[in-house]
Amino acid sequence: MTSQVASNRRPSSDHFTVAIIGHTGRGNYGHSLDRAFEGVQGTRVIAVADPDQTGRERVRALTGAPVGYADYREMLARERPDITVIASREIGDHLQIVMDVASHRSHVYLEKPVAAFPAEVDDMIHACEAHNLQLVVAHPWRGHPPIQRVAIPAIRAGRIGEPRLARIYGMGGRHGGNELFIDLAPHFFDFLWQLFGMPSWCQAHITQDGRTSTPEDLRQGGEGMGLVAGNGMTTYYQWDTFAAHFESYKGDGREIPYRIDIHGTEGTLSIPGPMSNEPDVWVHPLVNPPVRGDDRWEVIPSDPPPADDKWVRAHHRMAASMVARLRGETPEWDLVDGHQARRCLEMALLAHESHISGARVAPPLARGCNPFDEWR
């Protein structure tokens, strides 16, 4: 949970100035982070940095920023923004950019996942805390009312009885297995952490074409996420009276079964297709719903209704809450800070450690690296 302590850096005027760092062709602007502060009261976008001129001009026009820079370091030195959006999905670049932004005393709104391994997150946290700067990681589920004000309260209120098991389905297709685990699983991990805290232990098995993965299967994952392995993965997390089972396999790629189902003693709650504009929260009165011929699935209505821009609006809510905290006010939405983002990353890397050892492993990780870096 993020601290409620206001920063000692006040806005340079009646607005907090915002700069955006992206990189067209290398992580781009993440999941619409170029629009994160669009229309957010008390902020003004003053500059964009992108080495690609076409991409830079596109975002400058979109945001109304008066200037654009090819080099983000020059932008930071000249513009001295109050808040810097680090929008690129290229995980391997995040540490250096965060360190540079912090050295210019600017607060950070950072695309997830936060980093490739925990030691990098520690460095980010230390750099920001040394100057009393906020490090906010853009987990859009935290700014999405159907999840925060419908799904989580429904589970806590006993809508499905006592929660027992979550079944999580990761991306299939060419990204099946371990490929996007560090990138996408933190959505689910943060959701479960809000409900249950950190798991007691993890056990995982990663496969390559149906056989147990070995060090020979290691490869560099996309977007700077570090070493990954295999094209199939099943991971089990255990809390005191609750468990979560994650699975992702390459499959045929025709459907993307990305969702989480929470089974309780008196029913099931499902959050399907987070990137779609379909209803977000469904419930069923049975613990194990039938596969065919069952029309008892019920949509829990939520406000606002589903829309194509729902994640952009989630960014707006989180950006507004970040501004409220900077002003010493109570934010409407709880945010993910560096410490919480580190927990989510650690939950993912526990699976790597477990696969290597062939046994259960408990947090915290013994080392701050990706365990695959030391797998022989």
CORLIN-V708889 format. One line per field, one symbol per residue. phi: phi as a letter, one per 30 degrees, with the letter a starting at -180 (. if undefined). psi: psi as a letter, one per 40 degrees, with the letter a starting at -180 (. if undefined). burial: I if it has 16 or more other ideal C-beta (glycine too) atoms within 10 Angstrom, else O. Layout:
phi = ???
psi = ???
burial = ???
//
This chain:
phi = .ddcddddccddbdcddbcbcbaejbihbhdiddcecdiddibbdcabbaddddddddddddciddbbbdcdddddddchddbbcccdddedcdeddddddddchcdbccddddadaedddeddedddddchcdcccdcdddcceeddcbdddddddieciddbbccccddchdcdidecdddcdeedddeddedbidddabbbbcbbhjcddbedddadddhididbaibbabbbcbcebbbbccbabehcidbcddabccccdblbbbcchedccdecbbbbdcdbdddbhbcddbdddbbddeadcddddddedddddddedddicdddbdcccddddddddddddedddddddibdbcddddbccdeddcdb
psi = iiiehiiehiieaeihihihhighegebfagfeeedehehheihheiihhdhddddddddddeehdiiidhddddddddfidhhhgdiegdeeddddddddddefhihhhiiidididddddddddddddefihhhhggdddfhddddecddddddefdfahhdhhhhhaiaaeeibededddddddddddddddeahidiihihhihfeihiideeiihiiffeahiiieihhhhhhadeiihhhihidaeedihfhihhhhaeeahhhgigdeifiidhiiieidgiidifhfehhhhiihiiiidfdddddddddddddddddeeihidhhihadddddddddddedddddddefiiiiiiidieihdddeh.
burial = OIOOOOIOIOIOOOIIIIIIIIIIOIIIIIIIIIIIIIOIOOIIIIIIIIOIOOIIOIIIOOIOIOOIIOOIOOIIOOIOIIIIIIIIIIIIIIIOIIOIIIOIIIIIIIIIIIIIIIIIIOIIIOIIIOOOIIIIIIIIIIIIIIIIOIIIOIIOOOIIOOIOOIIIIIIIIOIIIIIIIIIIIIIIIIIIIIOIOOIOOIIIIIIIOOOOIOOOIIOOIOIIIIIIIIIIIIIIIOIOOIIIOIIIIIIOOOOIIIIIIIIIOOIIIIIIOIOOOOIIIIIIOOOOIOOOOOOOOOOOOIOOOOOOOIIIIIIIIIIIIIIIIIOOOOIOIIIIIIIIIIIIIIIIIIIIIIIIOOOOIOIOIOOIIIIIOOIO
//
